Amino acid sequence: MAETTENDIMKIAIIGLANAGKTSIVKNVQKTYHIGQPLSPTKSVQRSVFKIFGDNAIIWDYGGQEEYRNSYLNKPGRFLSDIRYLFFVIDIQDPDGFDQSLTYFSDVYDFIHEHTPQLIVSIMLHKIDPLIAKNPEIKERVKSLKRKFGAILVNREVGYYETSVYDALSLLTSISIPILGDLPIYNKISVLFANYAIKNSVDYMNLTVDNLLELGKFRIYRKDQEFLEASMEFYKEFGNLEIDSKIRSYNFEGYRFIIVQGKVEGYEYILNVAHPLAVDMEMPTEESLNQILKEINKLFIEYHPLLE
């Protein structure tokens, strides 16, 4: 059997200026980051290898200091080739750096899109923390940046994502949708979750695969601090259990979190549910959870050839 080379691996690039928050995004998705954790500036490029449905993938976290940015642009064949998914991170709280970020993005994009016709581009408007998300000035910055990125990305679809380390679930979604969101099973599972959540007064559901990315979700976007603190705890914990068929739950900050792990057609997945602990609401029953697991398994069996 031929040896797998780096060129055979799906390449995911996280690019932006220094201090844009790139490394904290990567560590959040890997569940190794905690709010307030000190992070050293990334030197050159840091690589993280993982698998998506059995296929090799690698995240390239590009240091954003000027010396590194220059080296990427001076040697683009070495640093910027074969990128399948480009995530460009811009710090919404640093308007003085917007022009420099846009110039850097334009330079990077000029090379990548010429050499990768199937490139998927995502712009992460980062550090839109819950306390400032509704600020009119922040909203205007978002609109302005979308216009300016759009002027660079002529005739190319692009995804814009508003993210914050204080809302880790937004990071999970922003990374997952460009990579898995086009799979028919993502939408099918999301619809399944929406129907279940409405019937059972559930605030949040998601399905993660490979202990990394989500493959469908439902979410009521509560921005109150109680839910955000609860979701952070939920997000850190839901990938830490061994795969088995047990339904586990715990209560935290007014919510009951339910974690169920399953395996079908060789795929392991984790179902996560967040339910408010209100006295007038009935909890999702074990019977209803087992039923939704059966529905998930049916979808994996139906769509698994498309995942290979």
Buried (B, 14 or more C-beta within 10 A) or exposed (E): EEEEEEEEBBBBBBBBBBBBBBBBBBBBBBBEBEEEEEEEEBEEBBEBEBBBBEBBBBBBBBBBBEEBBEBBBEEBEEBBBBBBBBBBBBBBEBEEBBEBBBEBBBBBBEBBBEEBEEBBBBBBBBBBBBEBBEEEEBBEBBEEBBEBBEEBBEEEEBBBBBBBBBBBBBBBBBBBBBBBBEBEBBEBBBEBBBEBBEEBBBBBBBBBBBBBBBBBBBBEEBEEEEBBBBBBBBBBBBBEBEEEEEBEBEEBBEBBBBBBBBEBEEBEBBBBBBBBEEEEEEBBEEEBBEEBBEBBBEBBEEBBEEBE
